[in-house]
């Protein structure tokens, strides 16, 4: 649990949380885009309030100036009932402040929009410290392969039935940073959320990332998948 973890500047962490009782926390396009906008707006050293920019499309929200950031994000993925973030602690307290702002802002939005009350997430976000280079690189595969579960629920335990279909699906899934690595030559507005330079340069070429993901899809038995 993150509440028991002390985040250290310069270190890398896998951050994640799921809906309470495994309920869905992203119900439609608007929910996904709200969370993605908050990944950008909440990662700011100056106050940026989503409510000050009502009606502004995602592309323009992602162009608002932030000056400084609290953390570096290397990868992220939104799933129907949970999310994953790979983060680098810039300075002491950065991850904790960022995740607090992100969680509060999204829960307030979600409860108001969907006319509900109470907790949305299971509790305080969880975190795993990526202390080894091998594990840090593995997280790029684990986080970005998660959406396969939307079309093949048991793929982690029963293998990918149709790898071509899975690969095609990942290439159309908008709610992760997969496209910012897989199709790096064609930048999209969401690409500003991640800072590749703050992480080891595992994928200096676009083909390096594609080959790495394909290797994991071809060798599922070697993957140490977690929930």
Backbone bond lengths (Angstrom), bond angles and torsions (degrees), N, CA, C in turn:
res aa  C-N    CA-C-N  psi(-1)  N-CA   C-N-CA  omega(-1)  CA-C   N-CA-C  phi
1 X - - - 1.459 - - 1.529 109.45 -
2 X 1.329 117.41 142.16 1.447 120.99 -178.09 1.520 111.74 -65.42
3 X 1.329 118.93 -29.87 1.462 120.15 -177.63 1.529 111.19 -64.35
4 X 1.335 118.03 -17.87 1.448 122.10 178.83 1.520 111.54 -99.72
5 X 1.328 117.16 -0.56 1.450 121.21 -174.77 1.523 110.46 -107.26
6 X 1.330 115.75 137.90 1.456 121.38 173.18 1.518 107.94 -100.60
7 X 1.308 115.97 119.03 1.463 120.13 -178.73 1.533 109.36 -82.75
8 X 1.318 115.09 134.85 1.461 120.50 -176.70 1.523 110.68 -111.01
9 X 1.325 117.87 132.34 1.470 120.50 176.90 1.526 110.95 -55.37
10 X 1.326 114.95 137.30 1.455 120.86 179.62 1.511 114.54 90.26
11 X 1.342 117.33 -5.75 1.454 121.56 -178.06 1.538 111.26 -100.89
12 X 1.343 115.19 164.44 1.464 121.66 -175.64 1.530 109.97 -115.16
13 X 1.344 115.38 143.63 1.459 120.27 -175.13 1.526 111.54 -141.93
14 X 1.322 114.86 141.96 1.470 122.71 171.77 1.523 106.72 -94.38
15 X 1.320 116.94 114.27 1.459 123.38 -177.89 1.519 108.69 -108.36
16 X 1.320 116.98 138.23 1.455 119.16 -179.17 1.520 110.79 -158.82
17 X 1.329 114.78 159.03 1.456 121.28 175.50 1.524 108.02 -159.99
18 X 1.321 115.99 157.41 1.461 120.70 179.06 1.510 109.76 -131.54
19 X 1.321 115.69 165.31 1.450 121.02 179.13 1.518 111.39 -67.80
20 X 1.314 116.34 146.51 1.454 120.26 177.89 1.525 109.57 -60.05
21 X 1.342 115.99 138.85 1.464 122.02 -175.60 1.525 111.58 57.93
22 X 1.341 115.60 24.59 1.470 123.07 179.61 1.535 112.16 60.96
23 X 1.329 117.08 25.04 1.456 120.86 179.12 1.519 110.48 -70.51
24 X 1.321 116.32 157.62 1.455 121.04 178.94 1.530 109.56 -70.93
25 X 1.319 115.84 137.12 1.455 120.60 178.52 1.528 111.84 -112.40
26 X 1.326 116.56 -7.40 1.465 122.38 174.42 1.524 107.23 -127.99
27 X 1.327 116.18 110.54 1.458 119.83 -173.70 1.520 113.51 -100.38
28 X 1.313 117.34 -21.56 1.467 119.41 -178.36 1.529 109.84 -159.91
29 X 1.312 115.79 -175.24 1.460 121.60 -177.67 1.517 111.81 -58.93
30 X 1.333 117.06 -40.80 1.459 120.80 -178.27 1.527 111.58 -61.39
31 X 1.340 116.51 -40.63 1.468 120.00 178.67 1.527 110.73 -64.38
32 X 1.311 116.33 -45.91 1.467 119.94 179.50 1.532 110.72 -59.69
33 X 1.320 116.50 -47.32 1.457 120.10 -176.79 1.522 111.41 -68.19
34 X 1.345 117.50 -31.86 1.456 119.41 176.76 1.530 110.24 -63.81
35 X 1.317 116.87 -46.20 1.464 120.59 -179.24 1.527 110.36 -64.19
36 X 1.323 116.78 -41.87 1.463 120.23 179.49 1.521 110.69 -63.13
37 X 1.327 117.23 -40.57 1.465 119.83 177.59 1.524 110.42 -63.96
38 X 1.343 116.93 -35.31 1.462 120.47 179.62 1.528 111.88 -72.71
39 X 1.336 117.97 -29.90 1.461 119.88 173.82 1.522 110.10 -57.16
40 X 1.313 115.93 -32.19 1.462 121.13 179.57 1.532 111.35 -86.20
41 X 1.331 116.84 -51.13 1.462 120.94 -172.98 1.525 112.89 -69.53
42 X 1.328 117.68 -35.78 1.467 120.49 -179.17 1.521 112.12 -77.36
43 X 1.310 116.88 -14.78 1.459 121.60 178.47 1.521 109.52 -93.23
44 X 1.319 115.11 61.62 1.457 120.59 -175.17 1.519 110.70 -142.32
45 X 1.317 115.41 140.28 1.449 120.28 176.91 1.510 113.51 -78.50
46 X 1.338 116.41 -12.16 1.456 121.22 176.18 1.525 108.06 -113.96
47 X 1.337 118.10 151.50 1.475 120.00 -178.94 1.528 111.89 -63.14
48 X 1.322 115.71 125.24 1.464 122.18 173.99 1.523 106.70 -131.79
49 X 1.311 116.26 111.14 1.453 120.10 -175.27 1.522 110.08 -105.69
50 X 1.320 115.72 124.95 1.464 120.82 179.66 1.523 111.32 -58.78
51 X 1.332 117.73 -32.20 1.466 121.59 -178.83 1.526 112.74 -67.56
52 X 1.331 116.77 -17.29 1.466 120.13 177.49 1.516 112.14 -80.04
53 X 1.325 116.82 -5.98 1.467 120.40 -175.28 1.520 110.74 -131.95
54 X 1.321 115.36 45.91 1.464 120.30 -179.29 1.520 110.47 -61.60
55 X 1.317 115.13 135.74 1.462 119.82 177.88 1.510 114.02 84.16
56 X 1.323 118.20 -7.40 1.466 120.38 -179.27 1.527 109.15 -76.60
57 X 1.324 118.54 129.14 1.471 120.77 -179.47 1.515 111.44 -66.19
58 X 1.328 114.90 158.25 1.458 121.34 -176.47 1.521 111.87 -54.35
59 X 1.314 117.80 -42.89 1.463 120.96 -176.76 1.522 111.76 -58.15
60 X 1.336 117.11 -39.96 1.466 120.18 -179.71 1.527 111.48 -76.80
61 X 1.338 117.06 -33.32 1.461 119.81 176.71 1.521 110.66 -61.34
62 X 1.318 115.56 -37.44 1.460 120.61 -178.35 1.521 112.67 -77.59
63 X 1.330 116.30 -0.19 1.470 120.88 177.01 1.522 111.90 -107.37
64 X 1.339 117.77 -1.02 1.462 120.67 178.45 1.529 109.66 -66.40
65 X 1.328 118.01 137.76 1.472 120.10 -179.44 1.523 112.26 -69.00
66 X 1.340 115.90 140.00 1.459 120.87 -179.29 1.528 112.73 -116.39
67 X 1.303 118.60 -16.67 1.460 124.71 -175.44 1.521 111.20 65.61
68 X 1.324 118.68 -78.96 1.458 121.88 179.15 1.519 110.03 -118.54
69 X 1.327 117.06 160.07 1.460 121.60 177.52 1.524 109.90 -118.52
70 X 1.326 115.78 159.80 1.460 121.21 -179.29 1.523 111.88 -87.66
71 X 1.337 115.64 -36.57 1.457 121.78 -178.57 1.522 108.95 -139.64
72 X 1.302 116.10 168.42 1.463 121.71 168.90 1.518 107.20 -106.80
73 X 1.317 116.48 132.11 1.462 121.71 177.81 1.526 108.40 -105.04
74 X 1.322 115.82 126.15 1.461 120.07 -179.32 1.508 113.37 -100.12
75 X 1.331 116.53 -25.26 1.463 121.68 179.92 1.527 107.91 -164.80
76 X 1.324 115.52 155.29 1.466 120.21 175.37 1.516 109.19 -156.24
77 X 1.316 115.68 159.42 1.460 121.49 177.15 1.517 109.19 -155.12
78 X 1.315 115.87 132.96 1.462 122.60 175.69 1.513 108.39 -105.65
79 X 1.324 115.43 124.58 1.452 122.64 175.51 1.525 108.75 -112.96
80 X 1.326 119.04 163.67 1.468 119.49 -176.51 1.521 114.94 -51.47
81 X 1.342 117.50 -39.33 1.473 118.60 -176.37 1.528 113.99 -121.91
82 X 1.341 118.05 11.81 1.459 119.70 176.86 1.525 110.42 -163.02
83 X 1.326 115.42 173.46 1.464 119.91 177.71 1.525 109.68 -142.26
84 X 1.326 115.17 159.46 1.465 123.24 177.48 1.524 108.91 -130.82
85 X 1.326 116.10 140.93 1.464 122.06 175.82 1.530 108.32 -138.74
86 X 1.310 117.34 131.72 1.455 122.32 171.35 1.518 106.74 -100.82
87 X 1.347 116.51 118.20 1.462 120.11 -172.19 1.515 112.58 -128.81
88 X 1.320 114.38 151.87 1.462 123.31 176.06 1.519 107.63 -115.58
89 X 1.330 116.43 125.65 1.466 121.24 179.77 1.530 109.46 -75.55
90 X 1.321 116.94 113.74 1.466 120.39 179.67 1.518 111.74 -76.82
91 X 1.319 115.51 -52.76 1.463 121.41 -179.46 1.519 108.48 -141.43
92 X 1.299 116.25 161.86 1.459 121.71 -174.29 1.528 111.75 -55.06
93 X 1.328 115.45 128.11 1.457 121.08 177.99 1.509 114.56 89.42
94 X 1.317 117.49 -4.69 1.461 120.60 -175.81 1.516 113.69 -63.70
95 X 1.321 117.25 -49.31 1.468 120.87 -178.64 1.521 110.43 -63.80
96 X 1.319 117.26 -45.94 1.468 120.53 -178.15 1.518 111.10 -61.15
97 X 1.331 117.49 -43.32 1.464 120.67 -179.92 1.522 110.92 -67.55
98 X 1.321 116.30 -44.02 1.467 120.21 179.46 1.523 111.33 -60.20
99 X 1.314 117.30 -48.40 1.460 120.55 -177.79 1.529 111.73 -67.75
100 X 1.312 117.30 -33.32 1.466 120.58 176.25 1.529 110.02 -64.22
101 X 1.324 116.27 -48.25 1.465 120.86 179.91 1.523 110.78 -62.31
102 X 1.337 116.29 -44.12 1.463 121.87 -178.44 1.524 111.29 -62.22
103 X 1.320 116.97 -48.11 1.464 121.51 -176.80 1.521 111.60 -66.02
104 X 1.323 117.06 -47.61 1.468 120.92 -179.09 1.520 110.64 -61.32
105 X 1.323 116.35 -46.66 1.464 120.45 -177.16 1.527 111.34 -63.11
106 X 1.346 117.02 -42.01 1.462 118.13 -177.42 1.519 111.69 -72.94
107 X 1.328 118.34 -39.70 1.469 120.71 179.44 1.526 110.41 -63.18
108 X 1.319 117.68 -42.28 1.472 120.83 178.62 1.521 110.56 -61.17
109 X 1.331 115.61 -44.69 1.476 120.03 178.18 1.519 111.04 -62.90
110 X 1.333 117.02 -50.36 1.460 121.85 -174.32 1.531 110.98 -62.16
111 X 1.315 117.48 -46.98 1.464 120.84 -178.30 1.520 111.83 -63.73
112 X 1.325 116.62 -40.02 1.460 119.43 179.15 1.523 111.08 -68.31
113 X 1.308 116.60 -45.63 1.469 120.07 -176.36 1.521 111.95 -67.07
114 X 1.329 116.41 -38.12 1.460 120.25 -175.75 1.531 112.79 -101.50
115 X 1.330 115.28 12.23 1.466 122.33 173.58 1.534 112.11 52.09
116 X 1.314 115.06 57.47 1.455 120.84 178.72 1.522 109.44 -135.72
117 X 1.325 116.46 169.61 1.457 122.21 177.66 1.529 109.46 -130.70
118 X 1.328 115.04 166.77 1.448 119.76 172.68 1.513 114.65 90.81
119 X 1.314 114.36 -170.37 1.460 122.16 -177.06 1.521 111.29 -67.40
120 X 1.302 115.22 144.10 1.460 121.49 174.05 1.524 110.03 -108.22
121 X 1.333 116.23 -40.09 1.455 121.47 -179.50 1.525 111.04 -96.98
122 X 1.329 116.01 161.03 1.463 121.78 -179.46 1.524 112.15 -60.06
123 X 1.283 116.33 -29.80 1.459 121.61 -177.84 1.508 108.34 164.90
124 X 1.336 115.71 -153.36 1.453 119.95 176.69 1.526 109.92 -60.61
125 X 1.319 116.48 140.95 1.459 119.75 -179.81 1.523 110.23 -56.51
126 X 1.312 115.22 155.34 1.458 121.57 178.88 1.524 109.85 -103.90
127 X 1.316 115.19 157.55 1.462 119.80 -177.53 1.518 110.61 -146.25
128 X 1.325 115.22 143.79 1.455 122.35 174.05 1.522 108.05 -125.20
129 X 1.308 116.47 130.28 1.454 122.78 -177.83 1.533 109.23 -82.18
130 X 1.311 116.42 121.14 1.462 121.02 178.86 1.520 108.15 -87.17
131 X 1.323 116.13 87.43 1.467 121.03 -175.36 1.522 112.88 -87.31
132 X 1.322 117.09 -19.87 1.457 120.56 -177.87 1.521 110.68 -113.26
133 X 1.315 115.76 141.25 1.458 121.25 -178.11 1.524 111.67 -58.63
134 X 1.325 116.68 -39.61 1.466 120.57 -179.41 1.525 111.25 -61.46
135 X 1.328 116.44 -41.58 1.468 120.25 -179.49 1.521 110.37 -70.79
136 X 1.330 117.38 -39.40 1.465 120.42 179.44 1.527 110.39 -60.59
137 X 1.313 116.89 -44.76 1.468 119.87 179.00 1.524 110.57 -66.27
138 X 1.328 116.88 -39.28 1.471 121.50 178.61 1.519 112.04 -57.59
139 X 1.350 117.14 -33.96 1.462 120.69 -177.51 1.529 112.07 -62.34
140 X 1.316 117.41 -27.52 1.467 119.82 177.22 1.526 110.65 -65.28
141 X 1.332 116.05 -35.28 1.464 119.75 177.04 1.521 110.15 -76.42
142 X 1.314 116.93 -48.47 1.465 120.19 -176.95 1.527 111.82 -59.02
143 X 1.317 117.37 -49.39 1.466 120.81 -177.84 1.520 111.12 -63.95
144 X 1.324 116.80 -44.92 1.462 119.56 -174.35 1.523 113.76 -77.95
145 X 1.334 118.05 -19.98 1.464 120.60 177.82 1.534 112.58 -86.12
146 X 1.316 117.79 -11.31 1.456 121.04 -177.37 1.527 114.74 -51.53
147 X 1.338 120.48 -41.87 1.465 120.12 -177.17 1.524 115.04 -59.37
148 X 1.315 118.29 -17.01 1.465 119.40 176.89 1.523 109.91 -57.33
149 X 1.324 116.56 -29.71 1.458 120.73 179.29 1.510 113.96 -62.91
150 X 1.332 117.54 -17.54 1.468 120.89 178.19 1.519 110.76 -71.91
151 X 1.327 117.27 -33.49 1.463 120.44 -178.56 1.529 112.43 -104.50
152 X 1.354 116.34 -19.89 1.461 121.09 176.12 1.525 107.86 -136.68
153 X 1.308 115.60 92.36 1.458 121.78 -170.71 1.524 113.82 -56.67
154 X 1.317 118.28 -39.26 1.458 121.83 -174.39 1.520 113.73 -104.88
155 X 1.314 117.01 25.12 1.456 119.16 -173.25 1.533 112.81 -63.32
156 X 1.327 117.96 -28.12 1.468 119.93 -177.55 1.524 112.52 -69.66
157 X 1.320 116.20 -25.85 1.465 119.84 -179.10 1.523 113.18 -110.73
158 X 1.335 117.11 -17.83 1.460 119.78 -177.09 1.526 113.42 -122.42
159 X 1.323 116.66 15.45 1.461 122.20 177.41 1.536 112.05 72.07
160 X 1.319 114.92 160.95 1.459 121.41 179.02 1.522 108.27 -81.67
161 X 1.309 116.46 118.19 1.460 120.75 -176.70 1.526 111.86 -69.61
162 X 1.331 116.84 -39.71 1.459 121.15 -177.61 1.525 107.87 -133.11
163 X 1.315 116.83 94.46 1.460 120.72 -175.09 1.520 112.78 -67.76
164 X 1.313 117.64 -32.22 1.469 119.95 177.86 1.528 109.49 -66.18
165 X 1.312 117.42 -42.82 1.457 120.91 178.80 1.529 110.59 -65.59
166 X 1.332 116.70 -39.26 1.460 120.97 178.76 1.527 110.76 -64.20
167 X 1.324 116.28 -43.40 1.467 120.61 179.02 1.518 111.11 -63.97
168 X 1.314 116.65 -42.36 1.467 120.82 178.45 1.525 110.92 -63.62
169 X 1.345 116.53 -38.68 1.456 120.33 -179.67 1.533 110.87 -65.48
170 X 1.325 116.61 -43.38 1.459 119.76 177.90 1.529 111.08 -59.89
171 X 1.316 115.84 -34.00 1.456 120.37 -179.17 1.508 114.55 -74.24
172 X 1.327 116.91 -8.31 1.471 120.53 178.35 1.526 111.78 -116.78
173 X 1.332 117.18 -3.51 1.465 120.45 -176.96 1.533 108.97 -81.50
174 X 1.304 116.73 115.93 1.463 122.30 -171.74 1.527 114.05 -84.54
175 X 1.334 116.80 -15.30 1.459 118.77 -167.42 1.525 113.34 -100.71
176 X 1.310 116.04 41.17 1.456 122.53 172.53 1.520 107.10 -153.05
177 X 1.312 116.00 174.10 1.464 120.55 179.17 1.523 111.91 -89.18
178 X 1.326 117.46 7.07 1.464 121.71 -179.94 1.529 111.28 -52.43
179 X 1.325 117.14 -46.72 1.461 121.07 -177.10 1.521 112.43 -65.80
180 X 1.323 117.19 -24.51 1.463 120.85 -179.95 1.525 111.81 -76.88
181 X 1.322 116.87 -13.12 1.453 122.09 173.63 1.527 111.08 -105.74
182 X 1.317 116.23 -43.86 1.468 121.65 -175.62 1.526 111.70 -68.23
183 X 1.332 116.33 -33.70 1.463 120.65 -177.50 1.524 109.46 -127.47
184 X 1.320 115.73 50.79 1.457 121.96 -172.07 1.526 113.76 -61.46
185 X 1.324 117.40 -23.02 1.459 120.23 -178.15 1.525 111.98 -71.47
186 X 1.309 117.18 -21.04 1.468 121.78 179.97 1.523 107.99 -115.41
187 X 1.329 115.83 89.98 1.447 121.08 -175.63 1.525 111.34 -67.56
188 X 1.324 115.80 139.99 1.456 121.71 175.30 1.525 107.72 -115.76
189 X 1.330 118.56 159.99 1.470 120.67 -177.58 1.519 113.21 -54.23
190 X 1.344 117.39 -37.46 1.463 120.60 -178.83 1.522 113.21 -63.19
191 X 1.326 116.96 -17.23 1.455 120.42 -178.73 1.522 113.92 -61.30
192 X 1.335 116.88 -21.86 1.466 120.45 -178.86 1.524 111.79 -69.52
193 X 1.334 117.28 -17.55 1.466 120.95 -179.37 1.520 111.36 -65.42
194 X 1.326 117.12 -35.17 1.465 119.99 -176.25 1.523 111.03 -98.90
195 X 1.323 114.49 151.89 1.458 122.08 176.75 1.517 108.21 -123.98
196 X 1.307 116.62 91.69 1.461 121.56 -175.63 1.523 112.30 -63.57
197 X 1.330 117.05 -29.12 1.455 120.41 -175.10 1.528 113.25 -71.46
198 X 1.333 116.61 -15.27 1.466 120.04 179.52 1.528 112.01 -85.44
199 X 1.320 116.76 0.48 1.460 122.63 -177.13 1.526 109.51 -124.37
200 X 1.316 117.76 159.33 1.468 119.65 176.36 1.526 110.97 -54.17
201 X 1.294 116.58 141.91 1.461 121.16 -176.08 1.527 110.97 -85.57
202 X 1.335 113.98 71.48 1.466 119.79 -179.84 1.523 111.39 -70.88
203 X 1.321 116.05 -29.05 1.466 119.67 -171.60 1.527 109.58 -124.67
204 X 1.323 115.27 71.95 1.458 119.94 -178.17 1.529 111.46 -68.00
205 X 1.332 115.53 -27.49 1.458 120.32 177.38 1.529 108.99 -116.81
206 X 1.312 116.23 149.96 1.463 121.28 178.69 1.526 110.45 -55.88
207 X 1.308 117.02 -38.63 1.465 121.20 -178.64 1.521 111.62 -65.79
208 X 1.335 117.54 -28.50 1.463 120.44 179.78 1.520 110.82 -61.84
209 X 1.319 116.70 -42.85 1.463 120.56 179.68 1.525 110.35 -68.07
210 X 1.316 117.00 -45.25 1.458 120.86 -179.68 1.531 110.95 -59.33
211 X 1.319 116.10 -43.87 1.465 120.07 -179.44 1.528 110.77 -65.80
212 X 1.324 116.59 -38.57 1.465 120.53 -178.56 1.531 110.35 -65.42
213 X 1.309 117.03 -45.40 1.459 121.22 178.95 1.525 110.44 -63.95
214 X 1.325 116.12 -42.71 1.458 119.43 179.79 1.525 111.25 -63.19
215 X 1.324 116.76 -39.00 1.465 120.53 178.04 1.521 110.95 -60.33
216 X 1.314 117.42 -40.99 1.462 120.46 179.17 1.516 111.72 -68.41
217 X 1.314 115.69 -37.04 1.468 118.87 178.13 1.526 110.55 -68.25
218 X 1.319 117.00 -32.24 1.464 121.22 -179.04 1.518 113.01 -82.15
219 X 1.360 115.77 -16.86 1.461 119.76 -177.19 1.525 110.72 -128.85
220 X 1.314 115.13 57.31 1.463 120.53 -176.11 1.518 113.02 -61.42
221 X 1.315 117.96 -30.28 1.459 120.76 -177.48 1.527 112.43 -62.53
222 X 1.327 116.08 -22.25 1.464 120.14 -177.94 1.517 112.57 -89.30
223 X 1.325 116.23 -8.42 1.468 120.29 -175.63 1.522 110.71 -79.44
224 X 1.312 115.64 131.31 1.460 120.62 177.19 1.526 108.07 -94.68
225 X 1.324 116.38 70.49 1.456 120.30 -174.73 1.517 110.27 -69.24
226 X 1.309 115.01 140.42 1.465 121.94 172.07 1.506 108.40 -122.53
227 X 1.364 117.06 165.94 1.464 120.56 -175.55 1.500 110.51 -87.21
